[in-house]
Amino acid sequence: MSDGVFRRHRKSGDVFQAQVRVRPEGAPRDGSEDIYESRNFSDYDQALDWQQTRTAEIKGELRVGRHPTRIPQAMFGNAIRWGLDILDRRIEASRLAGQMVDGSTSNDKNLRAKLKWWLWENPEEPDEEKRIERTDITRVALVSLDKWKLKAVTEGALAAGDGGTATQIHRINAVAWLFKLWRDEHKLTETQLPTPTDEARFTAPAGRSRRCRDAQAAGTDKLDEEAALLTEARLSKSTWLAPAIIISIDTAIRQDELVSLNWGDVFTGVAKPYIHLRAQITKGAKGERGGKERTVPLSKRAVEAFHELKAVNEAEVTTWNAEHPDRPPRKTSPKPVPVATPRAVGHAWDTMIDGARTRAVEGGMSPEDAEESIFPDLKWHDLRHEGVSRWFERTTWSEMRISTMAGHSSLETTRIYTHLRGQDVEVEADGLTDDPGTVKLTEAGIMVLSVKGEWLQFQQTRGLTRAHAEAAIRDAASELDRIAT
């Protein structure tokens, strides 16, 4: 096993043998001077704990473990190795379970890659002996690590072309995750071990203004870009991609929110269909989970897209089960978009665009022309910009209501996402309206749509809106009584 612990069969019962093999600094690579030790344990965790502790002792390093008295002396590099070990365990547990074990594991592979980057200058090198450790920062004590050291390393990487600004931000965010995990493990407060990343982050890249090209509006002979996208999506192997694109445009939903959405959050069988984005899957003002819940109405096109997703998933599961009768049957996904992480959506998107360009090149177009003319610089996130902009162009909704439905923390953010075309039209989108006083029942109680387009607790509403809500509740109660009798 890669962790140095092996299961051994004995007549008296299985034991776990922990093996330690350390090559002293300067020793020959033939292993003639390697230090080798082993011990047997009846418990796997005890064996692994001894193996890691003894290895650290021989190397003269501090054991990263559950010893609060040693925490001030812990090195950043040791903490990273500890964090990587936790991530490896979670990823392996998810693999064995055949699904993500909990919500926090959905991005573990990406997080692991970012942490490895802090540990080694060449994290993709498979041979550990050839890896180059970032000793200028890994040998720094956790309590001494500051924003200046973190920023110096990431600024150097940016200047050297090792990732863009967004990549450096993700790397720094990985350090913030590690510090929080360390504090939770050792029951420390942020005052005792402050996170050094708060002022180390780069300024985020300038906001994008890319929208799908509208050939008719632009007066060109080019294809309508949205229609071309959907055509290419239906040619891809990801059968969920085309309806997911439609939903993303018509609801302006974030990529990770789309992936986290469950069928229980989708209401297509009501008079005015909508999706309910729970606080657990939305983002707060600083990007963390646990933002404000919100409700987004669905157009007829979006409703049809959700129906298509359900039908596609059921058909694929039925086909797979029929073709593999000797294997445990699969179940339909509890999520409309049946992928584990936002990265899977991005991968499917990139594959689709690469396929479109490849076919163009095979048809005689040069690679340069294909890149410049086929979905040039179009990202999945641009669909959210497209959706918000269309709300302004095609509805009479107020700016406050649009901001609330987009999940923005301020109207200023909404304005950043809005790129109106010259032919702005105020036409109420079919199936996209709810009147003030509309009532819905949620786990939080009775929610009422205010005149500003915000869903409020029934007790918070006033005046005419409350009167409409009370009338709707009375009508619903009467209908229930009629059905019951």
ChimeraX attribute file (.defattr): number of C-alpha atoms within 10 A of each C-alpha:
attribute: neighborCount
match mode: 1-to-1
recipient: residues
	/A:1	6
	/A:2	5
	/A:3	12
	/A:4	15
	/A:5	23
	/A:6	17
	/A:7	15
	/A:8	11
	/A:9	10
	/A:10	8
	/A:11	5
	/A:12	6
	/A:13	8
	/A:14	14
	/A:15	18
	/A:16	20
	/A:17	20
	/A:18	24
	/A:19	21
	/A:20	21
	/A:21	16
	/A:22	16
	/A:23	17
	/A:24	14
	/A:25	8
	/A:26	7
	/A:27	11
	/A:28	11
	/A:29	11
	/A:30	8
	/A:31	13
	/A:32	9
	/A:33	13
	/A:34	16
	/A:35	13
	/A:36	12
	/A:37	13
	/A:38	15
	/A:39	14
	/A:40	18
	/A:41	17
	/A:42	13
	/A:43	12
	/A:44	17
	/A:45	12
	/A:46	13
	/A:47	23
	/A:48	20
	/A:49	15
	/A:50	19
	/A:51	22
	/A:52	18
	/A:53	17
	/A:54	21
	/A:55	21
	/A:56	17
	/A:57	11
	/A:58	14
	/A:59	12
	/A:60	9
	/A:61	14
	/A:62	16
	/A:63	21
	/A:64	20
	/A:65	18
	/A:66	12
	/A:67	10
	/A:68	12
	/A:69	8
	/A:70	12
	/A:71	22
	/A:72	13
	/A:73	13
	/A:74	20
	/A:75	22
	/A:76	24
	/A:77	24
	/A:78	22
	/A:79	24
	/A:80	23
	/A:81	15
	/A:82	17
	/A:83	23
	/A:84	19
	/A:85	14
	/A:86	15
	/A:87	18
	/A:88	15
	/A:89	12
	/A:90	20
	/A:91	21
	/A:92	14
	/A:93	15
	/A:94	16
	/A:95	12
	/A:96	11
	/A:97	10
	/A:98	9
	/A:99	13
	/A:100	20
	/A:101	16
	/A:102	9
	/A:103	11
	/A:104	9
	/A:105	18
	/A:106	20
	/A:107	16
	/A:108	18
	/A:109	13
	/A:110	14
	/A:111	21
	/A:112	19
	/A:113	15
	/A:114	20
	/A:115	24
	/A:116	21
	/A:117	15
	/A:118	25
	/A:119	22
	/A:120	18
	/A:121	15
	/A:122	15
	/A:123	18
	/A:124	12
	/A:125	12
	/A:126	9
	/A:127	8
	/A:128	11
	/A:129	8
	/A:130	9
	/A:131	15
	/A:132	13
	/A:133	19
	/A:134	16
	/A:135	14
	/A:136	9
	/A:137	19
	/A:138	19
	/A:139	15
	/A:140	18
	/A:141	18
	/A:142	23
	/A:143	17
	/A:144	15
	/A:145	19
	/A:146	18
	/A:147	16
	/A:148	13
	/A:149	17
	/A:150	20
	/A:151	18
	/A:152	13
	/A:153	15
	/A:154	25
	/A:155	17
	/A:156	11
	/A:157	17
	/A:158	15
	/A:159	10
	/A:160	10
	/A:161	10
	/A:162	13
	/A:163	13
	/A:164	15
	/A:165	18
	/A:166	13
	/A:167	16
	/A:168	22
	/A:169	17
	/A:170	17
	/A:171	22
	/A:172	24
	/A:173	19
	/A:174	21
	/A:175	23
	/A:176	17
	/A:177	15
	/A:178	21
	/A:179	23
	/A:180	16
	/A:181	15
	/A:182	20
	/A:183	18
	/A:184	12
	/A:185	13
	/A:186	14
	/A:187	12
	/A:188	15
	/A:189	11
	/A:190	12
	/A:191	7
	/A:192	11
	/A:193	17
	/A:194	18
	/A:195	21
	/A:196	20
	/A:197	22
	/A:198	12
	/A:199	12
	/A:200	18
	/A:201	19
	/A:202	16
	/A:203	9
	/A:204	10
	/A:205	9
	/A:206	6
	/A:207	9
	/A:208	13
	/A:209	13
	/A:210	17
	/A:211	22
	/A:212	18
	/A:213	16
	/A:214	16
	/A:215	14
	/A:216	11
	/A:217	11
	/A:218	13
	/A:219	8
	/A:220	11
	/A:221	8
	/A:222	12
	/A:223	12
	/A:224	16
	/A:225	16
	/A:226	19
	/A:227	13
	/A:228	14
	/A:229	21
	/A:230	17
	/A:231	13
	/A:232	17
	/A:233	25
	/A:234	15
	/A:235	14
	/A:236	19
	/A:237	11
	/A:238	15
	/A:239	17
	/A:240	24
	/A:241	23
	/A:242	21
	/A:243	23
	/A:244	24
	/A:245	20
	/A:246	22
	/A:247	24
	/A:248	24
	/A:249	24
	/A:250	24
	/A:251	27
	/A:252	25
	/A:253	24
	/A:254	21
	/A:255	19
	/A:256	16
	/A:257	17
	/A:258	23
	/A:259	22
	/A:260	25
	/A:261	21
	/A:262	19
	/A:263	14
	/A:264	11
	/A:265	16
	/A:266	19
	/A:267	17
	/A:268	19
	/A:269	9
	/A:270	7
	/A:271	8
	/A:272	16
	/A:273	20
	/A:274	23
	/A:275	20
	/A:276	17
	/A:277	24
	/A:278	19
	/A:279	14
	/A:280	15
	/A:281	21
	/A:282	23
	/A:283	20
	/A:284	16
	/A:285	13
	/A:286	8
	/A:287	9
	/A:288	11
	/A:289	13
	/A:290	14
	/A:291	20
	/A:292	18
	/A:293	18
	/A:294	17
	/A:295	19
	/A:296	22
	/A:297	21
	/A:298	25
	/A:299	21
	/A:300	16
	/A:301	15
	/A:302	24
	/A:303	23
	/A:304	16
	/A:305	20
	/A:306	23
	/A:307	14
	/A:308	18
	/A:309	22
	/A:310	20
	/A:311	11
	/A:312	16
	/A:313	21
	/A:314	15
	/A:315	12
	/A:316	14
	/A:317	16
	/A:318	15
	/A:319	11
	/A:320	14
	/A:321	15
	/A:322	12
	/A:323	10
	/A:324	11
	/A:325	9
	/A:326	8
	/A:327	10
	/A:328	8
	/A:329	13
	/A:330	12
	/A:331	11
	/A:332	16
	/A:333	15
	/A:334	14
	/A:335	20
	/A:336	27
	/A:337	23
	/A:338	20
	/A:339	14
	/A:340	18
	/A:341	19
	/A:342	17
	/A:343	16
	/A:344	13
	/A:345	23
	/A:346	15
	/A:347	10
	/A:348	17
	/A:349	22
	/A:350	15
	/A:351	16
	/A:352	21
	/A:353	20
	/A:354	16
	/A:355	16
	/A:356	22
	/A:357	23
	/A:358	16
	/A:359	12
	/A:360	17
	/A:361	16
	/A:362	10
	/A:363	9
	/A:364	9
	/A:365	14
	/A:366	14
	/A:367	13
	/A:368	10
	/A:369	13
	/A:370	19
	/A:371	19
	/A:372	12
	/A:373	11
	/A:374	17
	/A:375	19
	/A:376	12
	/A:377	10
	/A:378	15
	/A:379	16
	/A:380	16
	/A:381	18
	/A:382	19
	/A:383	26
	/A:384	25
	/A:385	25
	/A:386	23
	/A:387	23
	/A:388	26
	/A:389	23
	/A:390	23
	/A:391	25
	/A:392	20
	/A:393	22
	/A:394	15
	/A:395	17
	/A:396	15
	/A:397	19
	/A:398	14
	/A:399	16
	/A:400	16
	/A:401	17
	/A:402	23
	/A:403	21
	/A:404	23
	/A:405	22
	/A:406	24
	/A:407	25
	/A:408	20
	/A:409	16
	/A:410	12
	/A:411	15
	/A:412	11
	/A:413	14
	/A:414	20
	/A:415	14
	/A:416	13
	/A:417	23
	/A:418	21
	/A:419	18
	/A:420	17
	/A:421	14
	/A:422	9
	/A:423	9
	/A:424	12
	/A:425	14
	/A:426	14
	/A:427	13
	/A:428	14
	/A:429	17
	/A:430	12
	/A:431	17
	/A:432	19
	/A:433	18
	/A:434	15
	/A:435	13
	/A:436	19
	/A:437	25
	/A:438	20
	/A:439	25
	/A:440	15
	/A:441	9
	/A:442	9
	/A:443	7
	/A:444	7
	/A:445	11
	/A:446	16
	/A:447	22
	/A:448	27
	/A:449	24
	/A:450	25
	/A:451	15
	/A:452	14
	/A:453	22
	/A:454	19
	/A:455	25
	/A:456	15
	/A:457	15
	/A:458	20
	/A:459	10
	/A:460	11
	/A:461	19
	/A:462	13
	/A:463	7
	/A:464	13
	/A:465	19
	/A:466	21
	/A:467	13
	/A:468	19
	/A:469	24
	/A:470	17
	/A:471	15
	/A:472	16
	/A:473	16
	/A:474	12
	/A:475	12
	/A:476	13
	/A:477	12
	/A:478	12
	/A:479	12
	/A:480	11
	/A:481	10
	/A:482	9
	/A:483	8
	/A:484	7
	/A:485	6
